[in-house]
Amino acid sequence: MKVSLRRLAHTRSGDKGDISNTAVIAYEPAFYPHLKAQLTAAAFKALYGGVVSGKVERFEADGLQVLNFVAHGALGGGVSRSLALDNYGKALASAVLRFEVEVPEELAPLLRGPAG
């Protein structure tokens, strides 16, 4: 079954200059392998449809069930240089929660929040 990332994980973010940092933290260890397999650096970048102009790097903290994404060219030149205030790192971290992840039915009882 396909579910939105927000049912499997939460995010934390930061930004500095034109670089956004987004950590995706699995709610349950059982979710992490599915996040790791499907939420690649390329998938992360594609989700933003051109907002991220530079490369995206993904770092894995397997022991913590965390994926950390560093997106270069993600903030329109930097928060203080851009009129697009929605491009703060926290807005990008919130947007990734709409990413859809395929998970096995047996994980349904562990999902958080309402379906849909």
C-alpha angles and dihedrals in degrees: 000000000000119000135170117263090243089073091056105034149006130226140226124193148190137180136202123176108320095338125097123197119201125182117198110201120194116227091214132026088233090065096052100078090054092049091046093050097046109028098069126166088256092051091048092052094044091053090067096054099219100329089110105061099176136053125300119219123198123206121189126214097186096176089058096037090238132140115198120200123197110195117194118203091020105126106056093258094321136313094274093048100046131077089204098094092176089071093079113127092252091060091051091048091051092049094056089063088078091064110118120232127193111227132171117262091243089070092060094099090058096053118111129221131009123318118252 
